[in-house]
Structure formats: structure tokens, C-alpha cells
Amino acid sequence: MTQIKQANGYRLHSLAHLFSQAINPSRQPKQEDVEYDLDRALSSVVSLRSQIPDDAYTAAMLGTEREGQGIVIDDEGLLLTIGYLVAEADKIMLASLANRVAEAVPVAYDYETGFGLVRAVEPLDAPAMTLGAAANVHEGEEVVVAGYGGAAQSVRARIVSKRPFAGYWEYMLDEAIFTIPAHPNWGGTALIAKDGTLSGVGSLFVQDALPGGVSSAGNMFVPIDLLRQIMDDLMRHGHANRPPRPWLGMFTTEVENRLVIAGVANGGPAERDDVRVGDIVVHIDAEPVFDLLDLWRKIWSLGSSGVVVRLTLLRDGEQIDKWVRSANRYDYMKLPRAQ
């Protein structure tokens, strides 16, 4: 089982937040709030549970049992979800509002966007939701964040920001969608636009949904437009057919305007080349870095996986250089075969 070296008390990731929590009835959507068939749209969202082998790369970070939602997107049982729910899964179970239960097989996983695709092996009696365009939804618009369980497990929300997002696990979106209030079981939720189409897939709970550093609990969604760009590849290959980004296997967080290494993956490039928990990243290839967005952009601009990344680190008050040969993240993972 892959282990993660991490700073004391720092949790790299957890799916313990995925629990059933009552949603205030005043925030639940009603048919009079929308112009599309609400019940039909909500019935496209199904429950998803997955099991992951103990020796999977993501087991140490995300656990071996995961729970969230999937969204039916075609009439042949193809479902879209957020990738961390199904990454490296060897068993996936689905349940629909029509009281149908079915096993699913993994179809594709794309780390760069965060999307995952699975296919039900038996009918779920759940309609397909039409893919929309995130480019057509705007800040200030009312949306529905749909979870499994119909209106009682869905939230009337508002888009409050569309802006870049960077995660400590070497992840970045040029534009993510942020909504408030927060859905309590956000993983794999459907962001339904005012025309009833799917605009995004729920990824995270955040405490800064509003821009400008204002404390505001909400959710982050991966825009559906990113799926259209890679859908053919995902169906053919099980992953996007693009040059893989350089991966260092380090988990970096912003602390008081500093980029601090909070964890490294055992056997990963960063650990192999002596990057340590507590190191502070100050330069990439002799260029200063200022935040997570800047960090990942500068690393990825150097080339594809295998490129050597020069890290200038502050350790015990002294600057040191480490030349880290990057890797392909997918080489460490159990990838699905296209179905």
C-alpha cells in the first residue's frame, strides 16, 4: 500500500466528509423554481459506492471505500462522476431513485480535469442528463446542485465565481465554478443550469467560494466543457491521449504566503530526490514562485513527464537546489481499460 509522508496533523485528503446530512427545506429546489422537469433531472443522479485495493496508489490518500454520486449521461448506462470516487476502483455499485441497483465497470479516469466515467452493467431506469456548456452559465445565476435522493438531497444555489483553482495535489483548473451555499455531500453532484442541462460536476467543499479571500463556505465544480475536449479519448483509451504532465509526487500548501511541502509520496520523484516535509519552495528553474497556481504552471511549462525540474528550497534557513526527475503519474496507478 502506498504511504504518504506528511507533516504531523496535516491531512492530505479524506472522504470522511461524504456523509448523509439533512438539507434545510428552504434550500431544497421546487418545480416552481425552474423551467425544466425537475424530478426527471434529479432522477439522473444516482448513488455511487466504490472499493479500492489496499495496494492502490490512491488508497493512502483517499481511502479504500468511497461514496458519492454519478450522473447518467447516455441511454446505455454511461455515468460521469468526479474521478477521485472511482480512481483505481475494482468494485463500483450504483443505486437509482427507481430502486434499481447495479454494478458498474470503470471506463476512464482523467487526472488533469478530475473526471471519471463508469458504465452500469444493468439498467438503472434513470434518464440521461443532457450535457450543457459551462461557458453559458455566469456569476450570479441560480442553479441546482443535485445529489442522490431527489429534491431532499439537492440545493438551490448561486454561482458566485468562475476563476482558476489550484490544489495541493498537483492539480489545477484554468477556470472552476464556485457556488454557495455548500452541498453537504458534494462529490459527484450535478450542477444543473437554468435550462436543465449539466454544467459541471461537484469536486470539493471550499471555504473561499467568494473571490477576494472572503470566508464563504461553498462548492467547487469542474466545468463540463472540459469533458467535451477529451470524451473521444476517454472512451477509446480510458484516459486523455495527451502528453502527460510532469509529476513530482509532492503535496504543497500555502502557509503565510509561503509554499510549504506538506507531504511526499513514498517512491515518488520528490522523495527519491530528497525533497522533505517542511521544505519551502522558493524557485522553479531559477524563477520565483508566488502561489500554487504559479507553482504548477511553472513546473508544467518545462515539458512533459520525465523532464528534470530544478527546485530551489528553503530548508533550515538555507537555500538548497534539488534536481527532481519528474514522472508520469499514471505509471503509479491502476488504470481502467476503455469499455
C-alpha positions in Angstrom: 0.0 0.0 0.0 1.4 3.4 -1.0 2.2 5.5 2.0 2.4 9.3 2.2 5.0 11.1 4.3 3.3 14.1 5.8 3.6 16.8 8.4 2.1 16.0 11.8 -1.6 16.7 11.9 -1.8 17.6 8.2 -4.4 15.5 6.4 -3.7 15.2 2.7 -7.2 14.3 1.8 -10.2 12.5 3.3 -13.5 11.2 2.1 -14.9 11.1 5.6 -16.9 14.2 4.7 -19.1 12.2 2.4 -22.0 11.6 4.8 -25.7 12.0 4.7 -26.7 15.3 6.1 -30.1 17.0 6.2 -30.5 19.9 3.8 -32.7 22.8 5.1 -36.1 22.6 3.3 -35.9 26.3 2.5 -32.8 25.5 0.3 -34.3 22.5 -1.5 -35.4 23.1 -5.1 -39.0 23.1 -6.1 -40.6 22.7 -9.5 -41.8 26.3 -9.5 -38.2 27.4 -9.1 -37.2 26.1 -12.5 -38.5 25.8 -16.1 -37.4 22.2 -16.8 -38.8 18.9 -15.4 -37.1 18.9 -12.0 -38.0 15.4 -11.0 -36.6 14.0 -14.2 -33.4 15.9 -13.9 -32.8 14.9 -10.3 -33.5 11.2 -11.1 -30.4 11.2 -13.4 -28.2 11.4 -10.3 -27.5 8.1 -8.7 -25.7 6.9 -5.6 -22.2 5.6 -6.2 -20.0 3.5 -3.9 -16.6 2.1 -4.7 -14.0 -0.2 -3.3 -10.3 0.2 -4.0 -7.5 -2.3 -3.5 -5.3 -1.8 -0.5 -2.2 -1.6 -2.7 -3.6 1.1 -5.0 -1.7 4.4 -5.2 -4.7 6.4 -4.1 -5.7 4.2 -1.2 -3.5 6.0 1.3 -4.9 9.4 0.3 -8.5 8.7 -0.5 -9.2 5.5 1.4 -10.4 2.1 0.1 -14.1 2.8 0.4 -15.6 5.9 -1.2 -19.1 7.2 -1.6 -20.7 9.9 -3.7 -22.8 10.4 -6.8 -22.8 9.7 -10.5 -24.7 11.3 -13.3 -26.3 9.3 -16.1 -25.3 10.9 -19.4 -26.4 8.5 -22.1 -29.1 5.8 -22.7 -26.6 3.0 -22.5 -25.7 3.4 -18.8 -22.7 5.7 -19.1 -22.2 7.8 -16.0 -20.0 10.8 -15.3 -18.6 11.4 -11.8 -15.7 13.1 -10.1 -12.7 11.0 -10.6 -11.4 10.5 -7.0 -14.5 8.4 -6.3 -13.6 5.8 -8.8 -9.8 6.1 -9.3 -8.3 2.6 -9.2 -11.6 1.1 -8.1 -12.1 -2.7 -8.5 -15.8 -2.7 -7.5 -18.4 0.0 -8.1 -22.1 -0.2 -7.1 -24.8 2.2 -8.2 -28.4 2.8 -7.0 -31.0 4.9 -8.7 -34.2 6.6 -7.4 -36.1 3.9 -9.3 -34.9 1.4 -6.7 -32.6 -0.2 -9.2 -29.2 -1.4 -8.0 -26.4 -2.3 -10.5 -22.7 -2.9 -10.6 -20.6 -0.7 -12.7 -17.3 -1.0 -14.5 -14.7 1.8 -14.7 -14.4 3.3 -18.2 -12.0 6.2 -17.8 -10.1 8.5 -15.4 -8.5 11.8 -16.2 -6.4 13.3 -13.5 -5.9 16.7 -15.2 -9.6 17.5 -15.3 -10.7 15.3 -12.4 -13.4 13.5 -14.4 -14.2 9.8 -14.1 -16.5 7.6 -16.3 -18.2 4.3 -15.4 -20.8 2.2 -17.1 -23.7 0.4 -15.4 -23.8 -3.3 -16.3 -27.6 -3.5 -15.8 -30.4 -0.9 -16.4 -30.9 1.7 -13.7 -34.1 3.1 -15.1 -32.6 6.6 -14.8 -32.8 9.1 -17.6 -29.8 10.7 -19.2 -29.0 14.3 -18.4 -28.1 16.4 -21.4 -24.6 17.9 -21.3 -24.7 21.7 -21.4 -22.0 24.3 -21.6 -20.3 25.8 -18.6 -19.4 28.8 -20.8 -23.1 29.7 -20.8 -23.5 29.9 -17.1 -22.5 33.1 -15.4 -21.8 34.6 -12.0 -25.0 35.4 -10.1 -27.1 32.8 -11.8 -29.3 30.5 -9.8 -28.5 26.7 -10.3 -29.4 23.4 -8.7 -26.8 21.3 -7.1 -28.3 17.8 -7.4 -27.3 14.9 -5.1 -28.7 11.4 -4.9 -32.1 11.5 -3.2 -34.1 13.9 -5.2 -35.1 17.3 -4.1 -34.5 16.5 -0.4 -30.8 15.9 -1.2 -30.4 18.9 -3.6 -29.7 22.5 -3.1 -30.8 25.7 -4.7 -27.5 27.6 -5.1 -25.9 30.5 -6.9 -22.8 30.8 -8.9 -20.6 33.3 -7.1 -17.3 32.9 -9.0 -15.6 31.4 -12.1 -11.9 31.6 -11.6 -8.7 29.5 -11.6 -8.3 26.8 -8.9 -5.1 25.1 -7.7 -5.0 22.1 -5.4 -2.1 20.9 -3.3 -2.1 17.5 -5.0 -0.6 18.9 -8.3 -3.9 19.8 -9.8 -5.1 23.0 -11.4 -8.1 24.3 -13.5 -7.8 27.4 -15.5 -11.4 28.1 -14.6 -13.5 26.3 -12.0 -17.1 27.1 -10.9 -17.9 28.1 -7.3 -21.3 28.0 -5.7 -23.0 28.9 -2.4 -24.5 27.6 -0.2 -22.5 24.4 0.2 -23.9 21.0 -0.6 -23.0 18.6 2.3 -22.4 15.6 0.1 -20.8 17.2 -2.9 -18.7 14.5 -4.5 -20.1 13.8 -8.0 -23.1 16.2 -7.6 -24.6 17.6 -10.8 -24.5 21.4 -11.4 -27.8 21.9 -13.3 -28.1 25.1 -15.3 -31.4 27.0 -15.7 -32.1 25.2 -18.9 -31.9 21.8 -17.2 -28.5 20.8 -18.7 -25.4 19.6 -16.9 -22.8 22.4 -16.4 -20.4 20.8 -14.0 -19.5 18.0 -11.6 -19.1 18.6 -7.9 -15.5 18.2 -6.7 -14.8 19.9 -3.4 -16.0 21.7 -0.4 -14.3 25.1 -0.1 -14.2 27.9 2.4 -13.5 30.6 -0.1 -16.2 30.3 -2.7 -16.4 34.1 -3.0 -13.3 35.7 -4.5 -11.0 38.0 -2.7 -10.3 35.9 0.3 -13.7 36.3 1.9 -14.7 33.4 4.2 -17.6 31.7 2.4 -18.5 28.0 2.5 -19.4 26.6 -0.9 -18.5 24.0 -3.5 -16.2 23.8 -6.4 -17.3 22.3 -9.7 -15.3 21.0 -12.7 -16.8 22.6 -15.8 -18.5 20.2 -18.3 -16.8 21.9 -21.2 -13.5 20.1 -20.3 -15.2 16.8 -20.8 -16.2 17.6 -24.4 -12.5 18.1 -25.3 -11.4 14.7 -24.2 -14.5 12.5 -24.4 -13.4 10.6 -27.5 -10.0 9.8 -26.0 -11.6 8.7 -22.7 -13.9 6.3 -24.5 -11.1 4.9 -26.7 -8.2 4.8 -24.3 -9.5 5.1 -20.8 -7.6 8.4 -20.4 -6.9 11.5 -22.4 -4.4 11.0 -25.2 -2.2 14.0 -24.4 1.5 14.2 -23.3 1.4 13.6 -19.5 2.4 16.5 -17.3 5.5 16.2 -15.1 4.5 14.8 -11.7 6.7 15.2 -8.7 4.7 13.4 -6.0 4.7 16.3 -3.6 1.8 17.9 -1.7 2.3 21.6 -1.4 0.2 24.1 0.6 0.2 27.8 1.1 1.1 28.9 4.6 1.5 32.6 5.3 2.4 33.3 1.7 4.9 30.5 1.6 4.7 27.3 -0.4 5.3 24.5 2.1 5.8 20.9 1.3 3.2 19.1 3.5 3.7 15.6 2.2 5.6 13.4 -0.4 4.6 10.1 -1.8 6.8 7.2 -0.9 8.7 6.1 -4.0 7.7 9.2 -5.9 10.2 11.6 -7.6 10.2 14.2 -4.8 11.0 11.7 -2.1 13.5 9.9 -4.3 15.4 13.2 -4.8 15.4 14.2 -1.2 12.5 16.8 -1.1 11.4 16.8 2.5 8.3 17.7 4.5 8.7 21.2 5.8 10.8 22.4 2.8 9.7 25.8 1.4 9.6 26.1 -2.4 11.1 29.5 -3.5 12.1 29.0 -7.1 11.3 26.7 -10.1 14.1 26.6 -12.7 15.6 29.8 -11.1 12.3 31.6 -11.4 10.5 32.8 -8.2 7.1 31.2 -7.4 4.3 33.0 -5.5 1.4 30.7 -5.1 0.1 27.3 -6.1 -1.2 28.4 -9.5 2.2 29.8 -10.3 4.0 26.7 -9.0 2.1 24.2 -11.1 2.2 26.4 -14.2 5.9 26.9 -14.0 6.6 23.2 -13.5 4.3 22.1 -16.3 5.8 24.7 -18.7 9.1 22.8 -18.5 7.8 19.9 -20.6 6.1 16.6 -20.2 6.7 13.8 -17.7 10.4 12.9 -17.4 11.7 16.4 -17.5 14.1 17.4 -14.8 12.7 20.1 -12.5 15.1 22.3 -10.6 13.6 23.1 -7.2 15.1 25.8 -5.0 14.1 25.1 -1.5 14.4 26.8 1.8 15.4 24.3 4.5 16.5 25.1 8.0 17.1 28.7 6.9 19.3 27.9 4.0 18.5 27.7 0.2 19.3 24.4 -1.5 18.7 23.2 -5.0 17.2 19.8 -5.8 17.1 18.5 -9.4 14.0 16.2 -9.5 13.3 14.0 -12.5 9.6 14.1 -12.9 7.4 11.0 -13.6 4.1 10.1 -15.3 1.5 10.0 -12.5 -0.4 7.3 -14.4 2.5 4.9 -14.1 1.8 4.7 -10.4 -2.0 3.9 -10.8 -4.3 1.1 -11.8 -5.9 2.5 -14.8 -9.2 1.3 -16.4 -9.4 -0.2 -19.8 -11.8 1.6 -22.2 -15.1 -0.2 -22.4 
